[in-house]
Amino acid sequence: MDKLLQILSELHPDIDFETQDKLIDGMILDSFDIVTLISEISEVFDVTISAEHIIPDNFNSARALYALIQQLEDEE
């Protein structure tokens, strides 16, 4: 989780990603942020986030995103 929080804080250092749960719904992350996140996550965690996983529920909080990463790691 620490690696993910670091990636997120590099995008938006002013956001508390440990408590924020409306990253998409609150328009904190935009489409460019999502593309950047997917690329960074792929590189750091060695997982592939496919189009079917790119939904607001998976990106609204760091916890949800980390759960997705763990799920993808388990599948590989």
Beta strands, then each sheet from edge to edge (+ up, - down):
end
